[in-house]
Amino acid sequence: MLPPDYRRILAAVRQAAGPVMARHVGEILGVDVTQRAKLEPLRGRLVRLVDRGWLRKLPDGRFTSRL
């Protein structure tokens, strides 16, 4: 099972109407997206979810659910 932070990220991507950028996921989760230092850890978590097969990363850098 995924830790709570990862479950929230996964839920945010799934509730989006289509593929999303990390910035949009951050906005949904309430992360300060104006500061790159706050956004990069979120992007890292998104990539980890891609590596583990939970999400898919498109060539343009957007993320989408595998389901």
VEXDREN-2710 file (C-alpha; in Angstrom, 1 decimal):
% VEXDREN-2710
k/r/px/py/pz
1/MET/0.0/0.0/0.0
2/LEU/1.1/3.6/-0.6
3/PRO/1.9/6.1/2.1
4/PRO/-0.7/8.8/2.7
5/ASP/1.2/11.5/0.8
6/TYR/1.4/9.3/-2.3
7/ARG/-2.3/8.4/-2.1
8/ARG/-3.2/12.1/-2.1
9/ILE/-1.0/12.7/-5.1
10/LEU/-2.5/9.7/-6.9
11/ALA/-6.1/10.9/-6.1
12/ALA/-5.3/14.4/-7.4
13/VAL/-4.1/13.0/-10.7
14/ARG/-7.1/10.7/-11.0
15/GLN/-9.6/13.5/-10.3
16/ALA/-8.2/15.7/-13.0
17/ALA/-10.0/15.8/-16.3
18/GLY/-6.9/14.7/-18.3
19/PRO/-3.1/14.6/-18.1
20/VAL/-1.7/17.2/-15.6
21/MET/1.5/19.0/-15.0
22/ALA/3.1/18.8/-11.5
23/ARG/2.1/22.5/-11.0
24/HIS/-1.5/21.6/-11.4
25/VAL/-1.2/18.7/-8.9
26/GLY/0.4/21.1/-6.5
27/GLU/-2.4/23.5/-6.8
28/ILE/-4.9/20.8/-6.0
29/LEU/-2.9/19.7/-3.0
30/GLY/-2.4/23.2/-1.7
31/VAL/1.4/23.4/-2.3
32/ASP/2.9/26.8/-2.9
33/VAL/3.6/26.4/-6.7
34/THR/5.2/29.8/-7.0
35/GLN/8.4/28.5/-5.4
36/ARG/10.4/25.9/-7.3
37/ALA/11.8/24.5/-4.0
38/LYS/8.3/23.5/-3.0
39/LEU/7.3/22.1/-6.4
40/GLU/10.4/19.9/-7.1
41/PRO/9.8/17.4/-4.2
42/LEU/6.2/16.9/-5.6
43/ARG/7.6/16.3/-9.0
44/GLY/10.0/13.7/-7.5
45/ARG/7.1/11.9/-5.9
46/LEU/5.2/11.9/-9.2
47/VAL/8.2/10.4/-10.9
48/ARG/8.5/7.7/-8.2
49/LEU/4.8/6.8/-8.8
50/VAL/5.7/6.5/-12.5
51/ASP/8.6/4.3/-11.7
52/ARG/6.4/2.1/-9.6
53/GLY/3.8/1.8/-12.2
54/TRP/1.0/3.8/-10.6
55/LEU/1.1/6.7/-13.0
56/ARG/2.3/7.3/-16.6
57/LYS/4.4/10.2/-17.7
58/LEU/3.7/11.5/-21.2
59/PRO/6.6/12.8/-23.5
60/ASP/5.5/16.4/-22.9
61/GLY/6.0/16.1/-19.1
62/ARG/2.4/15.7/-18.0
63/PHE/1.2/12.9/-15.8
64/THR/-1.8/10.7/-16.1
65/SER/-3.3/7.7/-14.3
66/ARG/-2.6/4.3/-15.7
67/LEU/-6.1/3.1/-15.0
END
